[in-house]
């Protein structure tokens, strides 16, 4: 980019025609400060007005249920203004070769009365309706006057019309849709040529991508739909390409700039532990352990994502990995998102190591649990053990980030449910060791497109099978009217030794409201349907010791039914809890429902997940059987709850559900994308643009592999664009 062109494009919008200082302030409020910003303020949608129709055809469309926009051309033959109370309505009557149609206005009556004169010919574009007299009519339409003037510019007819989002800040300075289109059109015509290309020529040629100037002009004024598609592809590719450049740089920096620790199985510690297990590891677990072991033995630091469905055995894999680190004289840390889960990890791992101690007497493996809510004396002792390496394995929550947590020799970091932690938080924990190996785990499988972008710097391991003795959970969807029958089912199953969870959603983000709701349900059910059963209560306002006490009683079968809010969502392991009833299931997201379902089915009996909803349509519909690719965005939005619940009934696999969740919610709200340090997508769609993403990733990784510092002249464009437009994101490329 030349400095002169850059200076011109970086000038304030106030210097543009029809803007000025006052309107510039309105643009500034919506993030448009420079001429460059205007060029990249693309339409939110397009109206295709290249095909004209007539009044008779409009009528036929309406009779067939058409609900879109149409364009007709007609001559003004009459107009009339009527008063209805305090309100005036202007009706202008038109005639074309096929019949008559009308247009009505409720605002700006005086202006439109003068504008439309008998005998003038106009094109009219809007969504048509039928009046109570059965006549075709358009309300507040867009229009162009048709004249014989060859210099006339049609803003609303005969082409694809860009529609921009006109924010309220712009409207306050009298900028409407048409005036904004004119401002942008003038700007593109005058300044688009000052833009400097941001993609290498060889990539544009290889993938038939439009040049930047051409793409900008097309986005604002497309000749046809094919050209518009080409322009959109160019911006999608560019966006994906530069995100993948950040990913590739991040991975390269971590592997090459930092020396790892070579950790091998040195003694019979790990083989001895494997002999204590009362089960055989699955083929999936063995495959993943082989990948982890290979990484740990290498001199390069491990940076691996471990995906496995709920109950697939990730914790055993994590513990074996930690024992390898301990076997080499290092400490290992396991971080969990909640205190109750960290506490459970500590208890389960301690129990397994106690068995190990009976067959392996060469040394004792010590565990420390570090939680924010611990007593000062307990916490102080744990901190001392960690610093003196009296603790080999450390388990904790966010408390591990604190500056007073000092490891003597940290060799392995394992982060459970990693999407709950931001990239900066993860980096803080890694910094407590000298380039420790890292495993991030998730029981919420990540769609392929997200693993290529946000998590693209991680090597991926997948446990894709469940333990052989695991019986698939049966999932049912019921309306609230069926609750008495469901309660009877819970009571009947109690005779077979079944325990049950009953989950209620957090209606509002308030602990007081959550507590009141949970206590109300607990009291009502304890005194009515479950009067003969022992009922426990668990909710978010309890501290972790209170939660632990309740869970221990439930595990000891002192409770038949546990009424809970979503604090049981992650990691609770009660083998005899084989029924989970989820109330108001339509309030939950797919990943949360899947996590909740994973609380049951961990024993040898058939387990049941019963989803109860007020959404009777969801309980009866079959939308999950419709291929999501063929559902329009409108239908997806309308039936989102139904699709989500039906998908839970249809699919047990978290991997299947994650793809559906991505289509329903988009990437912005799931898997911690907003914490990732990468720019938000403006043009690309992770659901529908996978082929473009795959191409962009391949090219970006090839460039970094062959020219990691972008010193080659052919990559000068890429280097300059990263510096000019991605400087803030480049800092994240140094964080694993």
Secondary structure, DSSP 8 states (H G I E B T S, - for coil): --HHHHHHHTSBGGGSTTTHHHHHHHHHHTT--BHHHHHT---SEEEE-SS-B-HHHHHHHHHTT--SEEEEEEEEEEEEEEEETTEEEEEEEEEETTEEEEEEESS-HHHHHHH--TT-EEEEEEEEEE-TTS-EEEES-EEEEE-S-TT---SSSSSEEEE----HHHHTTT--HHHHHHHHHHHHHHHGGG----S-HHHHHHTT---HHHHHHHHHS-SSHHHHHHHHHHHHHHHHHHHHHHHHHHHHHHHHSSB-------SSHHHHHHHH-SS---HHHHHHHHHHHHHHHSSB--EEEEEE-TTS-HHHHHHHHHHHHHHTT-EEEEE-SSHHHHHHHHHHHHHHHHHHHHH--S----EEEE-TTS-HHHHHHHHHHHHTT--SEEEESGGGGSTT---SSEEEEEETTGGGS-HHHHHHHHTTSSS-EEEEEESS---HHHHHTTTTTSEEEEE----TT----EEEEEEGGGHHHHHHHHHHHHTTT-EEEEE----SS-HHHHHHHHHHHHHHHHHTTTTTS-EEEE-TTS-HHHHHHHHHHHHTTS-SEEEE-GGGTTT---TTEEEEEETTGGGS-HHHHHHHHTTS--SSS--EEEEEES-HHHHH--GGGS-GGGS-HHHHHHTHHHHHHHHHHH---HHHHHHHHHHHH-GGGSTTGGGSSS---SS--TTT-HHHHHHHHHHHHHHHHH-TT--SGGGHHHHHHHHHH-HHHHGGGG--
